[in-house]
């Protein structure tokens, strides 16, 4: 029967390897935790691209097509993104016509957040016309313009 035993330098090597392995696994755990926090932080700030409040509207000209003149109110959603690093405060939204209205956020839009502005077009109040244009003037504290215009275009048919 042959018995193996670790003595002297062999034990020292085994101990050092075990310590290195333990240190390596601890470092990997810290790296994984760090990566998770980094991903979360980057995800929350992915939409922040500018200094100050920055109004970002992807489609400022909305084509609504041909609408029948009836008692229907047409509702459109317009996403407004604050791609700045400070809150975006919309102070006023004005319409070019009494037949159209838009809501505004009650609270400032936080950096990286999007507000879905609702535009209501009441075609029963409009004359039959081709084309029509209704504009909305958004006043805010945005560094890229204190007034932003959104246009709705289309036609009213019988």
N, C-alpha and C positions, 0 to 999 in steps of 0.2 A: 504494500500500500504506500502510495506516494502522497505526502501532505505538502501542500503549498502554504506558505505563510509570507506575509509582507513584513519586511523588516527594513529599518534604516531608510535609505533614499527612496525605496519603492513606496513606503507609506507617505513620505513627504510629497512625492509626485501625485499620489492619489488624492491627498488632502488639498493640494493646490488646484488640482483639476476640479474637485468638487466645489471649492470656493469660487473658482472662475465660472463654473456652470451656474451656481446660485446667483452670482452677481449679474451674469448675462441675462438670466430669466427675469430678474428684477428690473433691469434696464429696459428690456423688451416691454414689460408691463407698463412702465412709465411712458415709453414711446407710444404705445397704443392709446393710452389715456390722453396724451398730448395731441395725437392726431384726431381723436374724436372731438375734443374741445375746439381744435382748429377748424375742423369741418363745420361744426355747429356755428362758430363765429363767422365764418366765411359765408355760409348759407344765409344768415340773418342780414348780412350787409351786401349781398350780391347786387341789389338794385341801387346802392348808393354810389354815385359816380361824380358828383359835383359838390363844390363848396357852397354853403348857403342853401336856402329853399329853392328847389328847381322843379318847375311844372313840366311834366312830360306827358303829352297826349299823342298817342300813336296816329290816330286818324282824326284830323281837324276838319276834314270835309267829308260829310256823310251823304251819300246818294241814297234817297229813300224810294226812288222809282215813281211809278204812277199810282196815286192814291185816289180811291173813289170818294166823292163828296157825300159823306153820310155823317151819322152821329158818332162815329168811332173816334176814339182818342188813340193815337199811335204812340207807343212808348219805346224809347231808344236808350240804351245804356252806353255811356261813354266812360271808359276807365281813365282816371287821372292818377298818374304815378308821381310820387315825390322822390326823384332820384338825387336829391340833395342830402346834405348832412345835418340840416336843421328843419324843424317843423314847417310845413307849408300851410299858410293861413289864407283861405279863400274868403275874402271880405264881402264880395258882392257878385251876383250873377244876373245880368240884364238880358232881356230878349228884345229883338228888333220888332216884335209883333205881339199883340195881346193874345193871339191864337196859339202861342207857344210859351212854354215855361220850363224851367229847369230847377232842380233842387240844389242845395249846397250843403257841404258837411257842417255839422254842428260843432265839431271839434277839429283842431288842426290835423292835417294828414302827416303822420310821423315819417321820418326818413325811411325809405325803402318800402313804404306801404302804398296801397292803391285804394282809391275811393271810386265807387261806381256811381257816377252822376247820372241821374235819370232825367231825360228830356221828354216832355209830353207835347205832342202836336195835335191840336184839336181841329181837324179838317172841317167840321161843321161850321166853324167861324170863318172859313176861307172861301174866296171866290174861285170859280173854275179858271185855272190859269196854267200856262205852260211856258216857261218853267217858273218855279218859285224858289226863292232863297230866304231862309230864316237864319239869322245870326244870333249867337249867344256870346256875350262879352263877360269873361271871367276875370275879375280883379283880385289880385293876390299880392303877397310879399315875395314872389319869385324873383330871383336874381336874373333870370333870362327873359324877363318882360313882366311889367306890372299888369298888363292886360293881354289876355289870350283870347282869340276868337275861334269859335267852332261854328261851322256852317252846315245847315241842312238844305239840300237841294232836291227837287223832284217836280212833279206836276200833279195838278188836281183835275180829275176827269169826272164826267157824269156817272 
